[in-house]
Structure formats: structure tokens, C-alpha cells
Amino acid sequence: MKLNYKLWLEEDNNRLFGDGPADILRLVDKYGSLRKAAAKINMSYSQAWQLIDKLEHKLGFKLLEKQVGGRNGGGSTLTAKGRLLKDTFLKFRSEARRQMSKLEVKHFTKSFKEKLKE
């Protein structure tokens, strides 16, 4: 038995941002390309583009700056707000995981699990 959970930001009971978008932004930041980021998580470029577009409309600001083709090809970089959102969410997620792990050990003890098997 293991505790599992998901984290996301919401507004007016509507999901705005969570693990998937945070991971895509992290990969765009790493590879400089939405296409490469999407490929790393087995998502089509068009799906990734639609996700980013939908998020930008919901949030009211741009997450990515896009550079169109040319000699060195195109690419994408995070906007300042996109980077702030990604970094803050990933730091929060990391800290939340550490805390949830501590709480799991505290509450779902070996003795608890054994009592359930009785």
C-alpha cells in the first residue's frame, strides 16, 4: 500500500496548471524546443501546442516565446512568467513530495498495514 496524490493549481474550481504542463515547460527550457519537449513525453507537437495555447488563454499571459525557423531552425524559450510559474510549481511539488512522504511514514505505519490484514 502506497500513498498517491496529484497537485495542481486551480481557479474557480477549474484546473489551470499541474504536473503535465510543468513537465512540458521544464523540457522546453532544457531542449529549447516545444517539438523536442513533446517528443520526450510521447506527445504530438500539435497536442503540445494546443495545450500551451489553451493554458496561455486560461492564465492570461504567454508561457513561451517562439522563434520561427531560419538558418538554425526554430525553437521556443520560456517567458519570464512562464519560467516563474514552472520554477515555483516544481519547487512546491518537490517540497510537497518530501512532506507527503514524511506524513505517509507517520500515519500509514507497518502496524497500521498489519491491522488491515487481520
Buried (B, 14 or more C-beta within 10 A) or exposed (E): EEEEEEBBBEEEEEEBBBEBBBBBBBBBBEBBBBBBBBBBEEBEBEEBBEBBEEBBEEBEEBBBEEBEEEEEEEBBBBBEBBBEBBBEBBEEBEEEEEEBEEEBEEEBEEEEEEEEEE
